Amino acid sequence: MAEITIEPATTARFADAQHTFAGGGDGQSCQCQWWTNTASRFRDLTHAEREALLKEEVALSPPPALIAYVDEEAAGWVRVGPRTAQQRLARTKAFAANSTEPWDDPDVWAVSCFVVRKEHRGRGLNATLLDAAVDFARRRGARVVEGYPIDPQAGPHKSSNSLFHGVVSTFRAAGFREVARPRPDLAIVSLDLTT
């Protein structure tokens, strides 16, 4: 059985983040900057600028994400942090109109992005990353953790690239409750960490 460990995405692990992103999907081009920038700014950023922004983020405390290692190889990534640091979430109409939490509350954290290398998909790594993200948020004083997963059972077939939000069933299994369904295939889920 593979050994799985989860570590914060720090400056010392930047190359591991890049290895994870290079394993398929949009991670490499996005550099996990989609939720931290407005749509127009994101479009205008070059790959090198996105990578530089991520380098700045991983030098901060708390780190913006966690990295999963499978037998010591970087295999997965989850963005988790205060929702206020992910400005595009509040600018996304489907989320802004349907979240039950105030958008300016720094104690509301968001799990907004998953990346798993192709060779490690289908083994439950997203669930392991989500559990670690919740624990990470709890230890840093988050009151609520929110997610925006896709429901692949609703609507047309989803490519693996479109599942970077995570999937509803993974969040439900981790104890999240659905608070809104802005589209048949998109949910807003929430986990209260105070109970």
C-alpha positions as CSV (number, residue, x, y, z in Angstrom):
1,M,0.0,0.0,0.0
2,A,1.3,3.5,-0.9
3,E,2.4,5.9,1.8
4,I,0.5,9.2,1.6
5,T,1.7,12.3,3.4
6,I,0.4,15.9,3.2
7,E,2.6,18.9,3.7
8,P,2.0,22.7,3.4
9,A,2.9,24.3,0.0
10,T,6.0,26.3,1.1
11,T,8.9,27.9,-0.7
12,A,10.9,24.8,-0.1
13,R,8.3,22.7,-1.8
14,F,7.7,25.0,-4.8
15,A,9.3,22.5,-7.2
16,D,7.0,19.8,-5.9
17,A,4.0,22.0,-6.6
18,Q,5.3,22.4,-10.2
19,H,5.7,18.6,-10.5
20,T,2.1,18.1,-9.4
21,F,0.8,20.8,-11.9
22,A,2.8,19.2,-14.7
23,G,0.9,15.9,-14.3
24,G,-2.1,16.8,-16.5
25,G,-4.9,19.3,-16.5
26,D,-4.7,23.1,-16.4
27,G,-2.6,23.4,-13.2
28,Q,0.6,24.1,-15.0
29,S,-0.8,27.0,-17.0
30,C,-3.0,28.3,-14.2
31,Q,-0.5,28.1,-11.4
32,C,-3.5,28.1,-9.1
33,Q,-4.1,31.8,-9.7
34,W,-7.7,31.5,-11.1
35,W,-9.4,32.4,-7.8
36,T,-6.9,35.0,-6.6
37,N,-7.3,37.4,-9.6
38,T,-10.1,39.1,-11.4
39,A,-11.0,37.6,-14.8
40,S,-9.4,40.4,-16.8
41,R,-6.2,40.4,-14.7
42,F,-5.9,36.6,-15.0
43,R,-6.2,36.8,-18.8
44,D,-3.5,39.4,-19.0
45,L,-1.0,37.5,-16.8
46,T,1.7,35.6,-18.6
47,H,2.7,32.1,-17.4
48,A,5.8,33.6,-15.8
49,E,3.8,36.2,-14.0
50,R,1.4,33.6,-12.6
51,E,4.3,31.5,-11.5
52,A,5.9,34.5,-9.8
53,L,2.6,35.2,-8.0
54,L,2.4,31.7,-6.7
55,K,6.0,31.9,-5.5
56,E,5.0,35.0,-3.5
57,E,2.0,33.1,-2.0
58,V,3.9,30.0,-0.9
59,A,6.3,32.3,1.0
60,L,3.4,33.6,3.1
61,S,1.9,32.3,6.3
62,P,-0.3,30.4,6.2
63,P,0.6,28.8,3.0
64,P,-2.1,28.9,0.3
65,A,-2.3,25.1,-0.3
66,L,-1.3,21.6,0.7
67,I,0.6,19.1,-1.3
68,A,0.0,15.3,-1.2
69,Y,2.9,13.0,-1.6
70,V,2.5,9.4,-2.6
71,D,5.6,7.3,-1.7
72,E,7.5,10.7,-1.4
73,E,6.5,11.9,-4.9
74,A,4.4,15.0,-5.2
75,A,1.1,13.9,-6.5
76,G,-1.7,16.3,-5.5
77,W,-2.5,19.9,-4.5
78,V,-5.5,21.5,-2.8
79,R,-5.9,25.3,-2.4
80,V,-7.3,26.2,1.1
81,G,-7.3,29.5,2.8
82,P,-9.4,32.5,3.9
83,R,-12.0,33.2,1.3
84,T,-11.1,36.9,1.4
85,A,-7.8,36.0,-0.2
86,Q,-9.5,34.4,-3.1
87,Q,-11.2,37.5,-4.5
88,R,-12.7,35.9,-7.6
89,L,-15.0,33.7,-5.5
90,A,-17.0,36.8,-4.4
91,R,-17.0,38.1,-8.0
92,T,-18.5,34.9,-9.3
93,K,-22.3,35.5,-9.5
94,A,-23.3,31.9,-8.8
95,F,-21.3,32.0,-5.5
96,A,-21.9,35.6,-4.5
97,A,-25.7,35.3,-4.7
98,N,-25.9,32.0,-3.0
99,S,-23.4,31.7,-0.2
100,T,-24.9,32.0,3.3
101,E,-21.7,33.5,4.8
102,P,-20.6,37.2,4.7
103,W,-17.9,37.7,2.0
104,D,-15.8,39.9,4.2
105,D,-15.4,37.4,7.1
106,P,-11.8,36.2,7.3
107,D,-12.9,33.2,9.4
108,V,-14.7,31.7,6.4
109,W,-12.2,29.6,4.5
110,A,-12.5,28.1,1.0
111,V,-11.3,24.9,-0.6
112,S,-11.4,26.0,-4.2
113,C,-9.0,24.0,-6.3
114,F,-7.7,20.4,-6.6
115,V,-4.9,19.1,-8.9
116,V,-4.0,15.4,-9.0
117,R,-1.4,13.9,-11.4
118,K,-3.0,11.6,-13.9
119,E,-1.2,8.5,-12.6
120,H,-2.7,9.1,-9.1
121,R,-6.3,9.8,-10.1
122,G,-9.2,7.4,-9.1
123,R,-7.5,6.4,-5.8
124,G,-9.3,8.8,-3.4
125,L,-6.5,11.3,-3.2
126,N,-9.0,14.3,-3.4
127,A,-10.7,12.9,-0.3
128,T,-7.4,12.7,1.6
129,L,-6.5,16.3,0.5
130,L,-9.9,17.6,1.5
131,D,-9.6,16.0,5.0
132,A,-6.2,17.6,5.4
133,A,-7.5,20.9,4.2
134,V,-10.3,20.9,6.8
135,D,-7.8,20.1,9.5
136,F,-5.4,22.8,8.3
137,A,-8.3,25.4,8.4
138,R,-9.4,24.2,11.8
139,R,-6.0,24.5,13.3
140,R,-5.7,28.1,12.0
141,G,-8.9,29.3,13.5
142,A,-11.4,29.0,10.6
143,R,-15.0,29.1,11.6
144,V,-16.5,27.7,8.4
145,V,-15.0,26.0,5.4
146,E,-16.8,26.4,2.1
147,G,-16.4,24.5,-1.2
148,Y,-17.9,24.9,-4.7
149,P,-17.9,21.3,-6.1
150,I,-19.2,20.0,-9.4
151,D,-21.8,17.2,-9.5
152,P,-20.8,15.0,-12.4
153,Q,-24.1,13.1,-12.1
154,A,-26.0,16.3,-13.1
155,G,-25.8,17.8,-16.6
156,P,-23.5,16.8,-19.4
157,H,-20.3,14.7,-19.1
158,K,-17.5,16.6,-17.4
159,S,-13.9,16.4,-18.4
160,S,-11.3,15.8,-15.7
161,N,-10.1,19.5,-16.2
162,S,-13.6,20.8,-15.3
163,L,-13.5,18.9,-11.9
164,F,-10.8,21.1,-10.4
165,H,-13.4,22.4,-7.9
166,G,-13.7,18.9,-6.5
167,V,-16.9,16.8,-6.7
168,V,-20.0,16.9,-4.5
169,S,-19.7,13.3,-3.3
170,T,-16.2,13.9,-1.9
171,F,-17.4,16.9,0.1
172,R,-20.5,15.2,1.4
173,A,-18.4,12.2,2.6
174,A,-16.3,14.7,4.5
175,G,-19.3,16.0,6.3
176,F,-20.1,19.1,4.3
177,R,-23.7,20.1,3.9
178,E,-25.1,21.6,0.7
179,V,-26.3,25.2,1.1
180,A,-27.1,26.1,-2.5
181,R,-27.3,24.6,-6.0
182,P,-26.7,27.6,-8.3
183,R,-26.8,25.2,-11.3
184,P,-27.8,21.6,-11.5
185,D,-24.2,20.6,-11.8
186,L,-22.7,23.1,-9.3
187,A,-23.1,23.2,-5.5
188,I,-22.0,25.4,-2.7
189,V,-21.2,23.3,0.4
190,S,-20.3,24.3,3.9
191,L,-18.7,22.8,7.0
192,D,-19.2,24.4,10.4
193,L,-16.0,23.9,12.4
194,T,-17.4,25.3,15.6
195,T,-19.6,22.3,16.4
